[in-house]
């Protein structure tokens, strides 16, 4: 049982870290989105 509890703690910790990374990536995308839209517009010749 101790081993299972430790595995669960590790999985929970890993999930929290992955969630933080995903939120960071989401924030980066939100920051870049206006620039990406402008670049797409420029490259499309609009």
Secondary structure, DSSP 8 states (H G I E B T S, - for coil): -HHHHHHHHHHHHHHHHHHHHHHHHHHHHHHHHHHHHHHHHHHTT-
